[in-house]
Amino acid sequence: MPDAPLLAVENLQAWYGESHILHGVTLDVRAGEVVTLLGRNGAGKTTTLKSIMGIVGSRTGSVRFEGRELIDSPPYAIARAGIAFCPEERGIFASLNVEENLLLPPQIRPGGLGMDKIFALFPNLKERLGSSQGTKLSGGEQQMLAIARILRTGAKLLLLDEPTEGLAPVIIQQIGRTIHALKDQGFTILLVEQNFRFASTVADRYYVMEHGRMAESFASSELEANLGKLHDYLGV
């Protein structure tokens, strides 16, 4: 089906041990979109990304990517299918320099960005390439490195968890420009974000989560009409 979503999640349930975190999450992301998950701390946003990647204790429901069911697949198989996860904690290796961190993930399919395009997006990284340990970078540079690292892999769908967390406004603007550039280059992005003002500059559609469930969904064109509800859900 030509109009089928790139990612379709239906009735997703997830547990950490005995704790039931996600309660029937349903969402879809179409090719070329930037879709943002909004919600307060503890709403289940990060768990949704981790459940799509298969890195939770237990999950049921349906996660279909490019029409292929992945709910029973291990995380490495989901990554090889073309989904990449950039966690909130960034996962930069202290024992590796910038170049080694950048080259660490394998290419899983054609279509990843070459180093020249990555350096065009993140010129700071080129300057620090061989000289700096990954964890000696500034917070903004570490976030750029974490995103850059998954762009090489050939993944079509990027799951970005709180990419602006703790960053200075000028760096947040740069992350925003990067997301727009990635969309222009054909990437699809599912973004978890608490910074609603930032999300409103990049998102095509929004889902609002509350207590492990989807509470609302709307397009960016409907944002103005939903600001009152968003204030209630997010306290913004």
N, C-alpha and C positions, 0 to 999 in steps of 0.2 A: 504493500500500500504506500503510494508516494507521500501521503499526508500523515503517515504514522509518526508518532514522536520518536526521537532518538532514544530517550529514556522514558520508560513507563513503570512507575511504582504503584502497586495496588495492595491495599490491606496489609501494609508492612507492620509486623509486630516484632519487638526486640526486647531482649532481657539481658541484664548483667547479673549473673547468678540468679537469685530469687526475685530480683527487682524487675518488674515489668515496666519498661521505659516508653516504648512506642506502642500506640493503641490504634492500629488500622490506618496508618499514614498512606495517603494516595496523592500522587503528584505526577506531572509529566513535564518533560523538557524537550522542545523541538530543536532540530539542528539549527545552529547559528544564534540561538537565544542566549541572553543572560537572565537567569531566573534567580531570585533572591529569597532565601528563607529568613524571615524576621521572627522575633519572639524574645521574651525575657530570658535571662539566665535560667537554665534548668528546664526550658520548654521542650527540649529534645532535638534541637537543630543539629548539633554535632553528632548525636547518636544516629540521626537520619543519614548523614554522610557516611559514617562508619558502617552502618547497616548496608548501604548500597555497595560499599567495598568489601563487605563480609568480615569486618574486623570487630564484631561484637560477640558476646558469649553465645547467643542463640538468636535466630531470626526465623520468621515464617512469613508467608505472603508471596508476592511476585515482584521481581526486579528484572525487567526486560530491557536489554540494550541492543539496538539495531535489530529488534525482533527476536533476540535470543534470550531465553530464560537463564538467569544467573543466580537464582536464590539458593541453589545447592552447590554453587561453585566456590572453591577456596579463593582467598584474596589474590594469590598470584595469577590465577586464571582470569579473574575479573580485570586485573591490571593488563594482562596480555590481550584481553578483548578490546581494550582501548579506553579505559577509564583511569584517570590519574587523580590522586588525592594529595592535597597540600595541607598538612595539619596546622592547627593553630600554634602549636609549639615549634613548628618549622622543621625540626629533625635534622639540623645541621650537625655534621660530625666534627668534633673539636680536633681530632687527630689528623684531619685532612685539610689541605689548603683549598682555596676557592675553586681552582681548576679541577682538583680531584673530587670535590663535592659535586661539581657541575657534571662531571663525566660518569658519576657513579651509577645512575639508573641505566639499564640496558635499553636499547631501542627495540620496541616490541612490534612495530609495524611502520611502513613507509609514511612519510608526511610530517615527520617531526621538523622542528626548526633547526637550521644549521647555526653554527656558532656566530656567523656574521650577523644573522637576523637577531639572535639573542643579544648580542652586544649593541645592536642598534636600539633595542628596547631598554637595555640596562647598561649604559656606558660605564657606570661606576664599577661594575663587575670586571670589565676588561682591564681597568686600571689596577685592580687588586688581584689579578688572576693567579699569579704564581707566588706572591709574596706573603699573603695573609692566611692565617688559619680561619676557617669558616666562622668560628665563634668569636673571633676578634673583630668582626665587622660590626658596624652599628646595627641597631634593630631594623632600620629600613633596608639596609643592604642585605641583612640576613633574609628578610622577607622576599626581596628581589631574587636572591639566590635560590630560595625554596621554590619560587614559581618558575624561574628559569630552568631549573633542573628537570622539571616534568615536561617542559616544552620540547625537549630533545627526543622524547620517547616515541612520538607518533600517536599519542593518545588524542582522541577526538573530543572527549568530554573531560573537563577539568572541574574537580570538586575543591573549592577554595574555602577554608574555614577561618573566618575572622582575619582576613589579610591586613586590615588596618589597625588591629588591636595594638594600642600603646605607641602608635607612630605619630610623629609630628605632622601638622597640617600640610606642610609642603610635600612630605613624602606620601601622604594620603592622596594628594592630587596626582602625584606621579603614578601611584598604583591605579588610580582611576583611568588615567590616559593609557596605561598598559592594558587594562581590561578592554577598553574600546579598540585598541590596536589588535588585540588577540581576536576579538569578534570580527574585525575587518579581515583577518587572515584565515577565517573559517573555523575557529574554535567555538565550542559550545561550553557554557560555564554555568554551574550551579554553585551559588555563593551563599554562605552563611555570614550574616553581618548583623551586629548590634547597632552600628552607626547608621541610623536611618538616613541621615542627610547625605552620607556618602552613597548609600544604596540607591537613593533616588536619582543620582547622577549617572548610573550605569545600567539599571535593571530594565528589562522589557516587561517582566511580570513579577508578581510577588505572591508568596504564600506566607501566611501568618500562623505560627504554631503556638499552642497553649496546652500544657499538661500532656505532652506526647501525642497530641492530635492536631490535625489541620483545622484551624478556626475560620480562616478566610482565604480567598484567593482573588486577585484582580490584576488587570493590566495597568501599565504605567499611565495610560490615557485616563484611567479611572482613579488615579491617585488622589486628586483633589477632593473627589466625592467621598473618599474613604479616610480622610485625615482624622476625622472625629473618632472613628472606630480604632484607628491605629494609636491614637493618643490613649485610649482606654486599654488597649492590649499592651502597649510598650511603655506607657508613661512618658512619651516624648512631647 
